[in-house]
Amino acid sequence: MGKLKNNPRYSVVSMRISEAERVKLATLITDKSKNISGVMREALEVYYSSHLSRPEKRKANNHSH
């Protein structure tokens, strides 16, 4: 039987990126010693923290789309 995980992840997100973006991602993976998922999770947290973590920012962003 497989090992039980403390924080299982069931959702998969895929996206298309340009060659230039792929090179940037590869550089981040090497520099941070993380895999693609780790880099993308960190990027999501940084983006969320700087753009949407406060309620007034969430409300403003919801009305701008």
C-alpha positions as a Markdown table, in Angstrom:
| # | Residue | x | y | z |
|---|---|---|---|---|
| 1 | Met | 0.0 | 0.0 | 0.0 |
| 2 | Gly | 1.2 | 3.6 | -0.7 |
| 3 | Lys | 2.4 | 6.0 | 1.9 |
| 4 | Leu | -0.3 | 8.3 | 3.4 |
| 5 | Lys | 0.3 | 11.9 | 2.7 |
| 6 | Asn | -0.2 | 14.7 | 5.3 |
| 7 | Asn | -1.4 | 17.1 | 2.6 |
| 8 | Pro | -2.7 | 15.2 | -0.4 |
| 9 | Arg | -3.3 | 17.1 | -3.6 |
| 10 | Tyr | -5.9 | 15.9 | -6.0 |
| 11 | Ser | -6.4 | 18.8 | -8.4 |
| 12 | Val | -4.2 | 19.0 | -11.6 |
| 13 | Val | -3.8 | 22.3 | -13.4 |
| 14 | Ser | -2.1 | 22.5 | -16.8 |
| 15 | Met | -1.1 | 25.5 | -18.9 |
| 16 | Arg | 0.6 | 26.4 | -22.1 |
| 17 | Ile | 3.7 | 28.6 | -21.9 |
| 18 | Ser | 6.0 | 30.1 | -24.5 |
| 19 | Glu | 9.5 | 28.9 | -25.0 |
| 20 | Ala | 10.8 | 32.1 | -23.2 |
| 21 | Glu | 8.5 | 31.3 | -20.2 |
| 22 | Arg | 9.7 | 27.7 | -20.2 |
| 23 | Val | 13.3 | 28.9 | -20.0 |
| 24 | Lys | 12.5 | 31.2 | -17.1 |
| 25 | Leu | 10.7 | 28.3 | -15.3 |
| 26 | Ala | 13.7 | 26.0 | -15.9 |
| 27 | Thr | 16.0 | 28.6 | -14.4 |
| 28 | Leu | 13.7 | 29.0 | -11.3 |
| 29 | Ile | 13.6 | 25.2 | -10.9 |
| 30 | Thr | 17.4 | 25.0 | -10.9 |
| 31 | Asp | 18.0 | 28.1 | -8.7 |
| 32 | Lys | 15.4 | 27.1 | -6.1 |
| 33 | Ser | 16.1 | 23.3 | -6.2 |
| 34 | Lys | 12.4 | 22.7 | -6.6 |
| 35 | Asn | 10.2 | 20.9 | -9.1 |
| 36 | Ile | 7.7 | 22.7 | -11.4 |
| 37 | Ser | 4.9 | 22.1 | -8.9 |
| 38 | Gly | 6.9 | 23.6 | -6.1 |
| 39 | Val | 7.8 | 26.7 | -8.1 |
| 40 | Met | 4.2 | 27.2 | -9.2 |
| 41 | Arg | 2.8 | 26.8 | -5.7 |
| 42 | Glu | 5.3 | 29.3 | -4.4 |
| 43 | Ala | 4.4 | 31.7 | -7.3 |
| 44 | Leu | 0.7 | 31.3 | -6.5 |
| 45 | Glu | 1.3 | 32.1 | -2.8 |
| 46 | Val | 3.4 | 35.2 | -3.6 |
| 47 | Tyr | 0.9 | 36.5 | -6.1 |
| 48 | Tyr | -2.0 | 35.8 | -3.7 |
| 49 | Ser | -0.3 | 37.5 | -0.8 |
| 50 | Ser | 0.6 | 40.6 | -2.8 |
| 51 | His | -2.7 | 41.0 | -4.7 |
| 52 | Leu | -5.6 | 39.3 | -3.1 |
| 53 | Ser | -4.9 | 38.5 | 0.6 |
| 54 | Arg | -6.7 | 41.6 | 1.9 |
| 55 | Pro | -10.6 | 41.7 | 1.7 |
| 56 | Glu | -10.6 | 45.2 | 0.1 |
| 57 | Lys | -8.3 | 44.0 | -2.7 |
| 58 | Arg | -10.4 | 41.0 | -3.3 |
| 59 | Lys | -13.5 | 43.1 | -3.6 |
| 60 | Ala | -11.8 | 45.6 | -5.9 |
| 61 | Asn | -10.5 | 42.8 | -8.1 |
| 62 | Asn | -13.9 | 41.0 | -8.4 |
| 63 | His | -15.5 | 44.2 | -9.7 |
| 64 | Ser | -12.8 | 44.9 | -12.3 |
| 65 | His | -13.4 | 41.8 | -14.4 |
